[in-house]
């Protein structure tokens, strides 16, 4: 562990959390804080830049907005896709493989839980791995689409210092002259398989997350301030079923008062401690 998690207060919090979780099957809800150790910044963490993400309404209403979006999304995705799972992602995969965790519900779109080896992953806000046509429904692999984007826009290069967002986009200096990718089947509008600001999480996806919580005996929240309503709703589902909730997050969350244990520390080290200790307590 790092020095951050070696202090007495944090170690005591980890000990209390292990006591609460011992012998229980857990569901895990993760947010952007789980991926910061992979180089993907948090929306709301300390020092996070002020962002004005494009809404679904803007994207759908304006061809110019879509052009700006796709330039930034492509530039950011190249860095975003190069990120590797960190120790926190791997710890969660280990907890699932050991039978401690039923799976992961994530607010992240980076796909790092899947790449780390987690098998049951509910991606509440979608994934950057896929792009879909809004007209005919055809789905494309993002890697294939990126190759098309670069073939149609050979001038596009990755800046040395890209300010990457948690959703894998950047704010481009200019979108002038950029050829927006369209569906190769019907020529329709393409959109990444992610929930934009202004969109709702698909009902069936949230129901899947609810079912995972319902099948568990405790809930771990890791790296989320729970500002997004989907997260706080799942915590409320756990509370109604009287499941203990353990929160790991640097800084306050909306559910700190509802937590059996709150650990104010980095997620990688704490989840690593859980992966070391909880399997032996089943």
N, C-alpha and C positions, 0 to 999 in steps of 0.2 A: 504493500500500500504506500501511497505518497504521504508526505508529512501532514497534508491536510486531514487525512483520515486517521492519523495516529494520535491526534489530540484526545485527551481523556473524555471530553464531552461527546465527541463523535463516536468514539469506541463504545461508550456507555449506551448511546442511542442504538448502535448496531446490535449490541447485546440484547437490549429490550426488544428490538424488532425480531431478532432470531427467536426469542422466547414466545412472542406473539404468533409467529409464523410456523413454529415447530409442529410437524405432524399434519399440516394443512396443505391441501392442493390450492395453488394460487393462480389467479389471473393477473396479468401485468398490463398496465396502460403506460405507454411511453410517449414522450413529446420530444421537441427539438433538442432539449438538454442532453439526451442520450447520444446524439450524434456530434456534439461539439468537439469531442476528442478525436473525431474523424476529420475535423477541419471544416465542418458545416456549421455556420453560426446560428445562434438562437435568435428568434424574432424579438424576444422581450428581455433577454438577459442583460446584465450590466454591461454597458458599452455598446449594445446593439445599435446599429444605425437606424435612423428614422426612415421608414419605408412607406411608400404609397402603392401597394400592389394593385395591379389591374383587376377590375371586377369582371364578372361574367358578362354583365350588361355592356360594359365598354368593349369587351372583346367581340361580342356578337354584333354590336351596332355599327362598328367602324372598320373599314378595310385598312385605314391608316393605323388604327390601334392594333389590329392584328399584325401588321407589318412590324411595328415597334416591339410587340410582344415576342414574335418569332426570332427577331435578331437577338434580343436579350436572352431568350430562353435557350437558343442554340449555343451562344457563347458561354452561358453559365452551365449548361448541361455537360459540356465537355470536361469542366473541372469537377462538377458534381458527380459525374459518372466515374471519375477516377478515384473518388474517396473509397477508403477501405474500412470494413467493420473494425470496431475497436474492442477493448476488453469487456466493456459493458454489453455490447451485442453478443459477444461470444459467451459471456456468463449466462445470459438469458437462454441461449441455445442449450447450454449445459444443464440448466435447471429443467428445461423441458425434457431433455433426453434422460434425466435422472428421475422423471416422474413427479417432480415437485410442482412444475408449472403446467397448466392446461394449454398455455399458448400466450401470444402477445397481441394486444390491440394497440395499434400505433397511429398517432396523428401525423407521422412523418411520411413523406413520399419518396424517400431516398432508396428504398429497397434493401437497406443494409441488414435488417433482421433476417431476411431470406438468404442473403449472401453469407451471413454468419452461421447458418445452419438451423435456424428455427423453422419448424415445419408448419405449425398452425399460426398464421399471421393474418390478422384482420386489419387491412389497410383502410382506415376510416376515410381518409382524404384522397385515396387513390394512389397511383404510382406514376412516376416519370418514365417507367420502362415502356409504356404503351402510349400510342396515339390513335385516336379514333376519328372516323368521319361522321360528322353530324347529320349527313344526308342519307348515306346508304348503310352506315354502321360498320363498315370495314375497319379492322384493327391492324395497326402496323407496329412493328418493333421499332423502338426509338433509334436504335443503332442504324437500321436501314434508312430511316427517315433522315438522320444526320448526314449520311453519305449522299442522299439526294440533295439536301440543302447545300452542301459544299460543292457538289457538281454544278448546281444552278447558280451558285454565288462564289466563284473561285477566288474572289478578292477577300473573302471573309477570313480573318485570322484571329487567333486567340490572343487578347492583350496579355502582357506580362503580369499586370496587376489587376485581375478581375475581382471586383467586389461581389462575392457570391452570396446569394440569398438562401434561406432555409428551403425554399421551394425550387432551388436550382436555376434561378434566373439572375440576370444582371440588368442594370439600366444602361442601354447602349448609348454611345455618343451620338450616333446617327443611324437611321434606318433607311436613308435615301438609297434607292436603287436596288434594295433587297427584293429578291424574288420569293414570295411566300409559297411554301409547299401546299399543294392541294392533293386531294384524293386521286390516286392513280387509277381507280376503278371508275369513279363517276365525276371527278372534277370538283367535288364538294369541299366544304370547309373542314379543315382538320383542327382538332383540339386535343392537347394532352389529356390522358386519363386521370385528371386530378380535379378536386373540388376547388373551384375558384372562389374568391371572396364574392359574396352575393349569391352563392349556390347552396343548396341543402345537401347534406350527406344522404345518399340513397337509402331508402327505408330498409331494404333488405340487408344492407351493409351494417346499419346500426343494430338491426335485430340480431345479426350474427354476433356482434360484440356483446349485446345483452345476454345472449345465450351462453357465451363463454364465462361471463361473470356469474350467471345463475348456476353454472356447473362447478363453481369454485367455492372454497371455504375462506378465502381471504383475497384482498386486492392490494397489489403493489402499484403505486404511481411513481414513475421514474422520469425526471427531466421535463415535467410539465407544470406550468404555473396554473393550469386549469382555467385559463381565461376563456378558451373556446368552450361553448356550451356543451358540445358532445362529451367532453371529458368530465365536466361537473355532473352531467346527467348520469354517467356511469358510476361515479362515486356515490351519487344519491341512490342508485339501484342497490349498490353494495350496502349502504347504510340502512336501507329499509329492510334488508335481509339480515341485518345485524352482523355483517361480516366485518372483521377488523381490517382497517385500511392503514397501510404503511406508505408514507410519502417520502421520496428522496428527491430533493430539489434545492439548488442554491437560491436562497431568497424565499419570500413568502409565496403561498399559493392561496387560491380561493377556498381550499378545503382544510387548511391547517387545523382549524378548530374541530374538525370531524375525524381527524386521524388518531389512531391508537398510538402511533409513533411518527414523529416528523424528524427526518435526518437532513440537516442543512449541510450538504456536502456534495461532491461530485458523484455522478452515478456509476462510473466505471469501477471505482474502488469499492463502493458499497455493494454493488451487484456481484462483484468478484468475491467479496466476503460471504455473501449469501450462497453463492455457488459452492464455496468450500464447506460451509457448515450445515446448510439445510438438508442435503441429501442423506446425511447420516442420522437425521432426526425423524425420518418418515416412520 
